[in-house]
Amino acid sequence: MRSKRIISTIVCGLFSLLIAGCTEKNNLQSPAHADEPDSWQKHLTPTTIDTAKPMAVEEEIYVPIYSHIYVENEQRTVDLAATFSFRNVDPDHSIIIKSVRYYSTDGTLLKEYLKTPVLLKPLATADFVITREDSSGGSGANFLIDWVAKTSVLEPLAESVMVATGSPQSMAFTSRGIVIKKGGITSK
């Protein structure tokens, strides 16, 4: 009898943990000042660019973002949180992020993320966050990022991760950026 009670207590406890793990956490918070990434990502160091010296590499990258997607028809949407992740994959050389701009589906500039250029050290990553509550970008939102390097470097990785959690189903997917402008002395 006592062992039945112990087993029953354990099963009830496990069931409670299972139910609690399946519910959406409302206490998840965005980083403080998510729209100022250099304020919460301390590894992003403000820097200057010497315009008198030509850069070895200059690029602009387009990165698709989905702040919502359509479900079943154009009237039903699911809002998504999005993280644009810009990764310096070069193990030896830093790059400089000149600007990061967020645009809506209709091409309207919604937000500029950097006040000054920032240095991205070798193998470092810069993240730019769109909260799930911010659906202003729409299904065709995008980031444009301009970056430069003083020397030849490996091509950085620009990708976005979109996530929706909670309710009966969750989803996550990624999207990669493409180079839309190239410049610098090594692109000739």
C-alpha positions as CSV (number, residue, x, y, z in Angstrom):
1,M,0.0,0.0,0.0
2,R,2.8,2.4,0.9
3,S,4.7,1.7,-2.3
4,K,1.5,2.4,-4.3
5,R,1.2,5.8,-2.6
6,I,4.9,6.6,-3.3
7,I,4.5,5.6,-7.0
8,S,1.3,7.6,-7.3
9,T,3.1,10.6,-5.8
10,I,6.0,10.3,-8.2
11,V,3.7,9.9,-11.2
12,C,1.7,13.0,-10.2
13,G,4.9,14.9,-9.7
14,L,6.3,13.9,-13.1
15,F,2.9,14.7,-14.8
16,S,2.9,18.2,-13.2
17,L,6.5,18.8,-14.5
18,L,5.4,17.6,-17.9
19,I,2.4,20.0,-18.0
20,A,4.5,22.9,-16.7
21,G,7.1,22.3,-19.4
22,C,4.5,22.5,-22.1
23,T,3.2,25.9,-21.3
24,E,4.5,29.1,-22.6
25,K,6.8,31.1,-20.3
26,N,5.5,34.6,-20.0
27,N,8.5,35.8,-18.0
28,L,10.9,35.6,-20.9
29,Q,12.4,39.0,-21.5
30,S,14.2,40.7,-24.3
31,P,17.7,42.0,-23.6
32,A,17.7,45.5,-22.1
33,H,17.9,48.0,-25.0
34,A,17.5,45.3,-27.6
35,D,17.5,48.1,-30.2
36,E,21.0,49.2,-29.1
37,P,23.0,45.9,-29.4
38,D,26.3,47.6,-28.5
39,S,24.8,48.4,-25.1
40,W,24.1,44.8,-24.1
41,Q,26.7,42.9,-26.3
42,K,29.8,44.2,-24.6
43,H,32.1,42.5,-27.1
44,L,30.9,45.0,-29.8
45,T,33.4,47.8,-29.5
46,P,32.6,51.2,-31.1
47,T,35.3,52.1,-33.7
48,T,36.0,54.6,-36.4
49,I,36.8,54.1,-40.0
50,D,39.7,55.9,-41.7
51,T,38.0,57.0,-44.9
52,A,41.4,58.2,-46.3
53,K,42.5,54.5,-46.5
54,P,40.7,52.2,-48.9
55,M,39.2,49.0,-47.3
56,A,40.1,45.6,-48.7
57,V,36.5,44.4,-48.5
58,E,33.2,46.3,-48.5
59,E,29.9,44.5,-48.7
60,E,26.2,45.0,-48.1
61,I,24.1,42.0,-47.3
62,Y,20.3,41.5,-47.5
63,V,18.9,39.2,-44.8
64,P,15.2,38.1,-45.0
65,I,13.2,38.4,-41.7
66,Y,9.7,37.2,-41.1
67,S,8.0,39.1,-38.2
68,H,4.9,37.1,-39.0
69,I,3.9,34.4,-41.4
70,Y,0.5,33.5,-42.9
71,V,-1.3,30.4,-41.7
72,E,-4.0,28.8,-43.9
73,N,-5.0,32.2,-45.5
74,E,-4.1,35.9,-45.6
75,Q,-6.3,36.7,-42.6
76,R,-4.5,34.3,-40.1
77,T,-1.0,35.1,-39.1
78,V,1.5,33.9,-36.5
79,D,3.8,36.5,-34.9
80,L,7.4,35.5,-34.7
81,A,10.4,36.6,-32.7
82,A,13.5,37.0,-35.0
83,T,17.2,37.1,-34.3
84,F,19.5,38.3,-37.1
85,S,22.9,36.8,-36.3
86,F,26.0,38.2,-38.1
87,R,29.0,36.0,-37.5
88,N,32.7,36.8,-38.3
89,V,33.9,33.3,-39.3
90,D,37.5,34.4,-39.8
91,P,39.7,33.1,-37.0
92,D,42.4,35.7,-37.6
93,H,40.9,39.0,-38.6
94,S,38.3,41.5,-37.3
95,I,35.7,43.1,-39.4
96,I,33.8,46.4,-38.9
97,I,30.0,46.6,-39.0
98,K,29.2,50.0,-40.4
99,S,25.4,49.9,-40.2
100,V,22.5,47.6,-39.6
101,R,19.0,48.7,-40.8
102,Y,15.7,47.0,-40.4
103,Y,13.0,47.5,-43.2
104,S,9.3,46.5,-43.4
105,T,7.6,44.5,-46.1
106,D,6.9,47.7,-48.1
107,G,10.6,48.8,-47.9
108,T,10.1,51.5,-45.2
109,L,13.1,51.9,-42.9
110,L,11.9,50.9,-39.4
111,K,15.0,51.0,-37.3
112,E,18.7,51.7,-37.5
113,Y,20.6,49.6,-34.9
114,L,24.0,51.3,-34.7
115,K,24.9,54.8,-33.8
116,T,28.6,54.2,-34.7
117,P,30.5,51.4,-36.5
118,V,31.4,48.5,-34.2
119,L,34.4,46.1,-34.4
120,L,33.5,42.4,-34.6
121,K,36.5,40.4,-33.5
122,P,37.6,37.1,-35.0
123,L,34.9,34.4,-34.5
124,A,32.6,36.8,-32.7
125,T,28.9,37.3,-33.4
126,A,26.6,40.3,-33.3
127,D,22.9,39.7,-32.7
128,F,20.0,42.0,-33.6
129,V,16.6,41.1,-32.1
130,I,13.0,41.7,-33.2
131,T,10.6,40.7,-30.4
132,R,7.5,38.7,-31.1
133,E,5.4,41.6,-30.1
134,D,6.9,43.7,-32.9
135,S,5.1,42.6,-36.1
136,S,5.7,46.0,-37.8
137,G,8.1,44.4,-40.3
138,G,5.5,42.0,-41.7
139,S,6.1,38.8,-43.7
140,G,8.6,40.5,-46.1
141,A,10.8,42.4,-43.5
142,N,14.5,42.4,-44.0
143,F,17.9,43.7,-42.6
144,L,20.6,45.4,-44.6
145,I,24.0,45.2,-43.0
146,D,27.1,47.1,-44.3
147,W,30.5,45.8,-43.3
148,V,34.1,46.4,-44.2
149,A,37.5,44.9,-43.5
150,K,41.0,46.3,-43.7
151,T,42.4,43.1,-45.0
152,S,41.0,40.1,-47.0
153,V,38.8,38.0,-44.7
154,L,36.6,35.0,-44.9
155,E,33.0,35.8,-45.9
156,P,31.0,36.4,-42.7
157,L,27.8,34.4,-42.1
158,A,24.5,36.4,-42.0
159,E,21.4,34.4,-41.1
160,S,18.2,34.9,-39.3
161,V,16.3,32.6,-36.9
162,M,12.6,33.0,-36.5
163,V,10.8,31.4,-33.6
164,A,7.2,31.1,-32.3
165,T,6.6,29.1,-29.1
166,G,3.6,28.3,-27.0
167,S,0.1,27.4,-27.9
168,P,-0.5,23.9,-29.3
169,Q,2.4,24.1,-31.6
170,S,5.8,25.8,-31.9
171,M,7.9,26.5,-35.0
172,A,11.4,27.7,-35.8
173,F,13.2,28.2,-39.1
174,T,16.2,30.0,-40.6
175,S,17.0,32.2,-43.5
176,R,20.4,33.2,-45.0
177,G,21.5,36.5,-46.3
178,I,22.9,37.3,-49.8
179,V,25.5,39.9,-50.8
180,I,23.8,42.6,-52.8
181,K,26.8,45.0,-53.1
182,K,30.6,44.4,-53.2
183,G,33.4,46.8,-53.1
184,G,36.9,47.3,-51.7
185,I,40.3,46.9,-53.3
186,T,40.1,43.1,-53.3
187,S,36.8,43.0,-55.3
188,K,38.4,44.4,-58.4
